[in-house]
């Protein structure tokens, strides 16, 4: 169940980041509304009072026209200036908050556990992330500010009318506050479900569009492209239904508020007529009261969008809050003993949700400067071992001690950005010379030069580079990293024989002062190692050192090129 | 009738900017827009606008009733005299809001229908883009345009026309209503009215230009995020989380600055309106006040306004400006909406396209074709945006049932040739025929039913292993899936993952498992006589690679197989090895 208290963490962040802007915006909004109220009320009073004064020449001359007409002009200009200022201040403050939110949340998601959850459904969660942040947009602009304005309007109208007659003031104030709020809360409640359905449909539309665009090769080759397109269109149909429902609620709310306004105006008109008949008020005051009421109903209509989106904002706030408070855990990786680069002591580890651990009681030590190859069949735990060493996978039992490391993942991730920025992820301070050197070391210099240099923009997933080229770019990134421990997951996989051997030679040269752990199934990669660890189903079944017969045996068992 | 016809013609002019896009939306992807579709958006969407005009004009009797009542109070009338005006205020007021609500619903439904058609059109084009086309929109950008950005179209379409019509008609009627009482008051309104749209148009155009710039950024910011979150593993591995977060904050901040630039102009446009409206009301109040005092006797056709008349004029003044203020709000919607329409239309651009529509259901159920021969004749291909051709006059003949390896260094065009044979793009020149049938846009879907394809980067869809193998193909049932999995030794992996959904992009599957899944996916297409594979063993260890080669051999039993590879073990198992780079040289 959604509760208003869900908003607290987000509101407190709002206030922490932008207290002045937010308060100033709210004050300006209220002032603007009051100026509008005063403009209409004063105008009505003025016209009526002049009409009465104009009945006799004497009173017409005695009538002070300048104070009220100056007041009217003042309120007219104040309203305009106030509105403009209010809009600028509130929007700027909101956008500043949203910028901060994006960054804070990205950091929240980048914690190891959260990152793994996220990566399972990036399209969906990305959409949620951005949509949630966007939804908080409406919290301040569409709920808090108009809410305050409507409250002030009802209060002002109530107090002003109380000068005419206390019961009238009370009645109008109550009708506005209770009636207006009842309609809005009803709308907010009714909108919860369709707003939820709308969100789900929009997520489906997004996810299906992404699946269709990214997977169209597989779809077209299986004759399912048209079906995937139809699925996306179907998501839009569901979206349309939810939007239709929301539109119906919005229109209905507006109509209800309009009818409330018409009835209230009629009621006040009747009341002032009665008060005037009883001689309690004069006609100008009656005009003032009626026109004030007309203006006081208006701010409630401004709240309807906020009411419709309240549920959405609450949901967003609830989903976002944990990521805001999550302290990004810095896994304090233990320092290994002197002379060692990496040590596993009785490590048991498992994938999240998997019943059986990948490793049980694994122990292994890697000396500084050593090059270790980890071999074993697909699924034997090579990648998990590297993940443990890099601190990406939590240890269930035992300890992992490691020097600062760089993991080169099996999948090459290239980002939609210039080649330069893709490389600079590894070393933000690198100049072009260093970048070219890294490219040369990875055997990619000539290819990049032919493609157009460091400024070429890589497409989604590194489209435009061949598999081998992407891999070499990942290697270049590794060369730019200055950590003492390199963890390489099948580094030359997908490269053709001569290039791979060339790259391995360069790798070996660059790795002279590094400790390197290579997970591999290729003979050429294992051949540069000092030791080979053979694992099978999470257990070390053999460790052999260069020069031993077992080492050669192990190499012989690997794939040649 | 004549009057309204002329007004509609004016509106056609006004809406001229919108219409072409609406027309595009309604046009079927190929061929000319149908007349019926073109007219659907027009007349239908003007009716709600006229209803809203009528609703807005119902304020006139309400204002008259209020003025009359207060005039009565000033003349010391009795409470009973107020009953009729109060009844008018309440009844007409309710009628007004109900009519307005009804009209708003109609306008929404029209606009939503247009959005649906536009989205369908963009999806159609996105689906047709060739995977080899580098200029094709990234999936993140496409999704952000199709989903969120397109949301801005409905407010624009459903509010723009009514607001435009209201701002044309309502002020004129109000001037006409004021004129009999005071030509002076009417003159004030008449002069100030037309000035406003001029200011608004000037400001609105600037807002639109600024808004287009800003919207492009929203899309790319979302694409940026999706891209980085997908590669979070790499970002973490490179210790670049902090840097990426800062970069993200910079992008968001630049978005804020651009948005504020748009808003500053957009708000200025409404501020001008506000100012005119507020000053108009103030001026009217002061004029009527001075007139009633007897200081300003001109303007009322030589007579003297009564209090009720004066109040009526005063109450109509804000209503005169109200439609213009509403239009100012829509100008911003218009800018956002038109930018969104443009972005959606850009997605609907054709670009280089796949051959055929990718719809197996639309083609005749092919009986399992025997292994076809493949003939490639002088095929050339240059990637869009590159000057160097990737393939130059390549010719290749593969006999029925033959297994051929395409060998060559990375980047020599092996994958491109495989893609061309699969009909993923049209060759610039030359012919490709499969089983004697030339590969064209017309034949592609049918020919592809006879092709099993194993790509280099198979896409893993959100869903279970079984769903990923079947991909919802009719005829691929449990039996067929099991058989396919057995063929490529995927059963154990499938059992391990069970029915739970796989991570997007194959997270949770090793590189080898992803490829084996792709093989199983290919094997499930039992009608295939030709197997195309793009470096299938590149990411597998020796043992698994050997298994895959076995699987590939089993899969291609009695079929034709063309495989791009640089794995000598795989190549050695083929009947023939073709060195693509030497083939290129020969051709040159």
Boltz contact constraints between the chains, C-beta under 6 A:
constraints:
  - contact:
      token1: [A, 43]
      token2: [B, 285]
      max_distance: 6.0
  - contact:
      token1: [A, 43]
      token2: [B, 314]
      max_distance: 6.0
  - contact:
      token1: [A, 46]
      token2: [B, 285]
      max_distance: 6.0
  - contact:
      token1: [A, 46]
      token2: [B, 289]
      max_distance: 6.0
  - contact:
      token1: [A, 47]
      token2: [B, 285]
      max_distance: 6.0
  - contact:
      token1: [A, 47]
      token2: [B, 288]
      max_distance: 6.0
  - contact:
      token1: [A, 47]
      token2: [B, 289]
      max_distance: 6.0
  - contact:
      token1: [A, 47]
      token2: [B, 310]
      max_distance: 6.0
  - contact:
      token1: [A, 47]
      token2: [B, 311]
      max_distance: 6.0
  - contact:
      token1: [A, 47]
      token2: [B, 314]
      max_distance: 6.0
  - contact:
      token1: [A, 50]
      token2: [B, 289]
      max_distance: 6.0
  - contact:
      token1: [A, 50]
      token2: [B, 292]
      max_distance: 6.0
  - contact:
      token1: [A, 50]
      token2: [B, 293]
      max_distance: 6.0
  - contact:
      token1: [A, 51]
      token2: [B, 292]
      max_distance: 6.0
  - contact:
      token1: [A, 51]
      token2: [B, 307]
      max_distance: 6.0
  - contact:
      token1: [A, 53]
      token2: [B, 293]
      max_distance: 6.0
  - contact:
      token1: [A, 54]
      token2: [B, 292]
      max_distance: 6.0
  - contact:
      token1: [A, 54]
      token2: [B, 293]
      max_distance: 6.0
  - contact:
      token1: [A, 54]
      token2: [B, 294]
      max_distance: 6.0
  - contact:
      token1: [A, 60]
      token2: [B, 293]
      max_distance: 6.0
  - contact:
      token1: [A, 60]
      token2: [B, 294]
      max_distance: 6.0
  - contact:
      token1: [A, 63]
      token2: [B, 293]
      max_distance: 6.0
  - contact:
      token1: [A, 69]
      token2: [B, 286]
      max_distance: 6.0
  - contact:
      token1: [A, 72]
      token2: [B, 282]
      max_distance: 6.0
  - contact:
      token1: [A, 72]
      token2: [B, 285]
      max_distance: 6.0
  - contact:
      token1: [A, 73]
      token2: [B, 282]
      max_distance: 6.0
  - contact:
      token1: [A, 76]
      token2: [B, 278]
      max_distance: 6.0
  - contact:
      token1: [A, 76]
      token2: [B, 279]
      max_distance: 6.0
  - contact:
      token1: [A, 76]
      token2: [B, 282]
      max_distance: 6.0
  - contact:
      token1: [A, 79]
      token2: [B, 278]
      max_distance: 6.0
  - contact:
      token1: [A, 80]
      token2: [B, 271]
      max_distance: 6.0
  - contact:
      token1: [A, 80]
      token2: [B, 274]
      max_distance: 6.0
  - contact:
      token1: [A, 80]
      token2: [B, 275]
      max_distance: 6.0
  - contact:
      token1: [A, 80]
      token2: [B, 278]
      max_distance: 6.0
  - contact:
      token1: [A, 83]
      token2: [B, 274]
      max_distance: 6.0
  - contact:
      token1: [A, 84]
      token2: [B, 267]
      max_distance: 6.0
  - contact:
      token1: [A, 84]
      token2: [B, 271]
      max_distance: 6.0
  - contact:
      token1: [A, 87]
      token2: [B, 267]
      max_distance: 6.0
  - contact:
      token1: [A, 91]
      token2: [B, 263]
      max_distance: 6.0
  - contact:
      token1: [A, 92]
      token2: [B, 260]
      max_distance: 6.0
  - contact:
      token1: [A, 95]
      token2: [B, 256]
      max_distance: 6.0
  - contact:
      token1: [A, 95]
      token2: [B, 259]
      max_distance: 6.0
  - contact:
      token1: [A, 99]
      token2: [B, 249]
      max_distance: 6.0
  - contact:
      token1: [A, 99]
      token2: [B, 252]
      max_distance: 6.0
  - contact:
      token1: [A, 99]
      token2: [B, 253]
      max_distance: 6.0
  - contact:
      token1: [A, 99]
      token2: [B, 256]
      max_distance: 6.0
  - contact:
      token1: [A, 102]
      token2: [B, 248]
      max_distance: 6.0
  - contact:
      token1: [A, 102]
      token2: [B, 252]
      max_distance: 6.0
  - contact:
      token1: [A, 103]
      token2: [B, 245]
      max_distance: 6.0
  - contact:
      token1: [A, 103]
      token2: [B, 248]
      max_distance: 6.0
  - contact:
      token1: [A, 103]
      token2: [B, 249]
      max_distance: 6.0
  - contact:
      token1: [A, 106]
      token2: [B, 245]
      max_distance: 6.0
  - contact:
      token1: [A, 106]
      token2: [B, 248]
      max_distance: 6.0
  - contact:
      token1: [A, 107]
      token2: [B, 245]
      max_distance: 6.0
  - contact:
      token1: [A, 110]
      token2: [B, 241]
      max_distance: 6.0
  - contact:
      token1: [A, 115]
      token2: [B, 232]
      max_distance: 6.0
  - contact:
      token1: [A, 118]
      token2: [B, 229]
      max_distance: 6.0
  - contact:
      token1: [A, 119]
      token2: [B, 232]
      max_distance: 6.0
  - contact:
      token1: [A, 119]
      token2: [B, 507]
      max_distance: 6.0
  - contact:
      token1: [A, 120]
      token2: [B, 503]
      max_distance: 6.0
  - contact:
      token1: [A, 120]
      token2: [B, 507]
      max_distance: 6.0
  - contact:
      token1: [A, 121]
      token2: [B, 504]
      max_distance: 6.0
  - contact:
      token1: [A, 122]
      token2: [B, 229]
      max_distance: 6.0
  - contact:
      token1: [A, 122]
      token2: [B, 230]
      max_distance: 6.0
  - contact:
      token1: [A, 122]
      token2: [B, 504]
      max_distance: 6.0
  - contact:
      token1: [A, 126]
      token2: [B, 225]
      max_distance: 6.0
  - contact:
      token1: [A, 126]
      token2: [B, 226]
      max_distance: 6.0
  - contact:
      token1: [A, 126]
      token2: [B, 229]
      max_distance: 6.0
  - contact:
      token1: [A, 130]
      token2: [B, 222]
      max_distance: 6.0
  - contact:
      token1: [A, 202]
      token2: [B, 147]
      max_distance: 6.0
  - contact:
      token1: [A, 205]
      token2: [B, 147]
      max_distance: 6.0
  - contact:
      token1: [A, 206]
      token2: [B, 143]
      max_distance: 6.0
  - contact:
      token1: [A, 206]
      token2: [B, 147]
      max_distance: 6.0
  - contact:
      token1: [A, 209]
      token2: [B, 142]
      max_distance: 6.0
  - contact:
      token1: [A, 209]
      token2: [B, 143]
      max_distance: 6.0
  - contact:
      token1: [A, 209]
      token2: [B, 146]
      max_distance: 6.0
  - contact:
      token1: [A, 210]
      token2: [B, 139]
      max_distance: 6.0
  - contact:
      token1: [A, 210]
      token2: [B, 143]
      max_distance: 6.0
  - contact:
      token1: [A, 211]
      token2: [B, 461]
      max_distance: 6.0
  - contact:
      token1: [A, 212]
      token2: [B, 127]
      max_distance: 6.0
  - contact:
      token1: [A, 213]
      token2: [B, 126]
      max_distance: 6.0
  - contact:
      token1: [A, 213]
      token2: [B, 139]
      max_distance: 6.0
  - contact:
      token1: [A, 213]
      token2: [B, 142]
      max_distance: 6.0
  - contact:
      token1: [A, 214]
      token2: [B, 139]
      max_distance: 6.0
  - contact:
      token1: [A, 214]
      token2: [B, 459]
      max_distance: 6.0
  - contact:
      token1: [A, 215]
      token2: [B, 459]
      max_distance: 6.0
  - contact:
      token1: [A, 215]
      token2: [B, 461]
      max_distance: 6.0
  - contact:
      token1: [A, 217]
      token2: [B, 131]
      max_distance: 6.0
  - contact:
      token1: [A, 217]
      token2: [B, 455]
      max_distance: 6.0
  - contact:
      token1: [A, 218]
      token2: [B, 458]
      max_distance: 6.0
  - contact:
      token1: [A, 218]
      token2: [B, 459]
      max_distance: 6.0
  - contact:
      token1: [A, 220]
      token2: [B, 354]
      max_distance: 6.0
  - contact:
      token1: [A, 220]
      token2: [B, 358]
      max_distance: 6.0
  - contact:
      token1: [A, 221]
      token2: [B, 453]
      max_distance: 6.0
  - contact:
      token1: [A, 222]
      token2: [B, 471]
      max_distance: 6.0
  - contact:
      token1: [A, 222]
      token2: [B, 473]
      max_distance: 6.0
  - contact:
      token1: [A, 223]
      token2: [B, 360]
      max_distance: 6.0
  - contact:
      token1: [A, 224]
      token2: [B, 471]
      max_distance: 6.0
  - contact:
      token1: [A, 224]
      token2: [B, 472]
      max_distance: 6.0
  - contact:
      token1: [A, 225]
      token2: [B, 127]
      max_distance: 6.0
  - contact:
      token1: [A, 225]
      token2: [B, 358]
      max_distance: 6.0
  - contact:
      token1: [A, 226]
      token2: [B, 357]
      max_distance: 6.0
  - contact:
      token1: [A, 226]
      token2: [B, 358]
      max_distance: 6.0
  - contact:
      token1: [A, 226]
      token2: [B, 359]
      max_distance: 6.0
  - contact:
      token1: [A, 227]
      token2: [B, 472]
      max_distance: 6.0
  - contact:
      token1: [A, 229]
      token2: [B, 123]
      max_distance: 6.0
  - contact:
      token1: [A, 229]
      token2: [B, 127]
      max_distance: 6.0
  - contact:
      token1: [A, 232]
      token2: [B, 123]
      max_distance: 6.0
  - contact:
      token1: [A, 233]
      token2: [B, 120]
      max_distance: 6.0
  - contact:
      token1: [A, 236]
      token2: [B, 116]
      max_distance: 6.0
  - contact:
      token1: [A, 236]
      token2: [B, 119]
      max_distance: 6.0
  - contact:
      token1: [A, 240]
      token2: [B, 112]
      max_distance: 6.0
  - contact:
      token1: [A, 240]
      token2: [B, 116]
      max_distance: 6.0
  - contact:
      token1: [A, 247]
      token2: [B, 108]
      max_distance: 6.0
  - contact:
      token1: [A, 251]
      token2: [B, 101]
      max_distance: 6.0
  - contact:
      token1: [A, 251]
      token2: [B, 104]
      max_distance: 6.0
  - contact:
      token1: [A, 251]
      token2: [B, 105]
      max_distance: 6.0
  - contact:
      token1: [A, 255]
      token2: [B, 97]
      max_distance: 6.0
  - contact:
      token1: [A, 255]
      token2: [B, 98]
      max_distance: 6.0
  - contact:
      token1: [A, 255]
      token2: [B, 101]
      max_distance: 6.0
  - contact:
      token1: [A, 258]
      token2: [B, 97]
      max_distance: 6.0
  - contact:
      token1: [A, 259]
      token2: [B, 94]
      max_distance: 6.0
  - contact:
      token1: [A, 259]
      token2: [B, 97]
      max_distance: 6.0
  - contact:
      token1: [A, 262]
      token2: [B, 90]
      max_distance: 6.0
  - contact:
      token1: [A, 262]
      token2: [B, 93]
      max_distance: 6.0
  - contact:
      token1: [A, 262]
      token2: [B, 94]
      max_distance: 6.0
  - contact:
      token1: [A, 263]
      token2: [B, 90]
      max_distance: 6.0
  - contact:
      token1: [A, 265]
      token2: [B, 89]
      max_distance: 6.0
  - contact:
      token1: [A, 266]
      token2: [B, 86]
      max_distance: 6.0
  - contact:
      token1: [A, 266]
      token2: [B, 89]
      max_distance: 6.0
  - contact:
      token1: [A, 266]
      token2: [B, 90]
      max_distance: 6.0
  - contact:
      token1: [A, 269]
      token2: [B, 69]
      max_distance: 6.0
  - contact:
      token1: [A, 269]
      token2: [B, 86]
      max_distance: 6.0
  - contact:
      token1: [A, 270]
      token2: [B, 82]
      max_distance: 6.0
  - contact:
      token1: [A, 270]
      token2: [B, 86]
      max_distance: 6.0
  - contact:
      token1: [A, 273]
      token2: [B, 73]
      max_distance: 6.0
  - contact:
      token1: [A, 273]
      token2: [B, 79]
      max_distance: 6.0
  - contact:
      token1: [A, 273]
      token2: [B, 82]
      max_distance: 6.0
  - contact:
      token1: [A, 274]
      token2: [B, 79]
      max_distance: 6.0
  - contact:
      token1: [A, 276]
      token2: [B, 73]
      max_distance: 6.0
  - contact:
      token1: [A, 277]
      token2: [B, 79]
      max_distance: 6.0
  - contact:
      token1: [A, 283]
      token2: [B, 73]
      max_distance: 6.0
  - contact:
      token1: [A, 283]
      token2: [B, 74]
      max_distance: 6.0
  - contact:
      token1: [A, 286]
      token2: [B, 73]
      max_distance: 6.0
  - contact:
      token1: [A, 287]
      token2: [B, 70]
      max_distance: 6.0
  - contact:
      token1: [A, 377]
      token2: [B, 543]
      max_distance: 6.0
  - contact:
      token1: [A, 378]
      token2: [B, 510]
      max_distance: 6.0
  - contact:
      token1: [A, 378]
      token2: [B, 512]
      max_distance: 6.0
  - contact:
      token1: [A, 378]
      token2: [B, 541]
      max_distance: 6.0
  - contact:
      token1: [A, 378]
      token2: [B, 544]
      max_distance: 6.0
  - contact:
      token1: [A, 407]
      token2: [B, 237]
      max_distance: 6.0
  - contact:
      token1: [A, 409]
      token2: [B, 233]
      max_distance: 6.0
  - contact:
      token1: [A, 409]
      token2: [B, 234]
      max_distance: 6.0
  - contact:
      token1: [A, 409]
      token2: [B, 237]
      max_distance: 6.0
  - contact:
      token1: [A, 410]
      token2: [B, 511]
      max_distance: 6.0
  - contact:
      token1: [A, 413]
      token2: [B, 231]
      max_distance: 6.0
  - contact:
      token1: [A, 413]
      token2: [B, 234]
      max_distance: 6.0
  - contact:
      token1: [A, 415]
      token2: [B, 227]
      max_distance: 6.0
  - contact:
      token1: [A, 415]
      token2: [B, 231]
      max_distance: 6.0
  - contact:
      token1: [A, 416]
      token2: [B, 227]
      max_distance: 6.0
  - contact:
      token1: [A, 425]
      token2: [B, 238]
      max_distance: 6.0
  - contact:
      token1: [A, 425]
      token2: [B, 240]
      max_distance: 6.0
  - contact:
      token1: [A, 426]
      token2: [B, 238]
      max_distance: 6.0
  - contact:
      token1: [A, 428]
      token2: [B, 243]
      max_distance: 6.0
  - contact:
      token1: [A, 459]
      token2: [B, 134]
      max_distance: 6.0
  - contact:
      token1: [A, 460]
      token2: [B, 138]
      max_distance: 6.0
  - contact:
      token1: [A, 463]
      token2: [B, 134]
      max_distance: 6.0
  - contact:
      token1: [A, 464]
      token2: [B, 134]
      max_distance: 6.0
  - contact:
      token1: [A, 466]
      token2: [B, 410]
      max_distance: 6.0
  - contact:
      token1: [A, 466]
      token2: [B, 411]
      max_distance: 6.0
  - contact:
      token1: [A, 467]
      token2: [B, 456]
      max_distance: 6.0
  - contact:
      token1: [A, 468]
      token2: [B, 410]
      max_distance: 6.0
  - contact:
      token1: [A, 493]
      token2: [B, 539]
      max_distance: 6.0
  - contact:
      token1: [A, 494]
      token2: [B, 538]
      max_distance: 6.0
  - contact:
      token1: [A, 496]
      token2: [B, 409]
      max_distance: 6.0
  - contact:
      token1: [A, 496]
      token2: [B, 410]
      max_distance: 6.0
  - contact:
      token1: [A, 496]
      token2: [B, 566]
      max_distance: 6.0
  - contact:
      token1: [A, 521]
      token2: [B, 541]
      max_distance: 6.0
  - contact:
      token1: [A, 521]
      token2: [B, 542]
      max_distance: 6.0
  - contact:
      token1: [A, 558]
      token2: [B, 542]
      max_distance: 6.0
  - contact:
      token1: [A, 559]
      token2: [B, 542]
      max_distance: 6.0
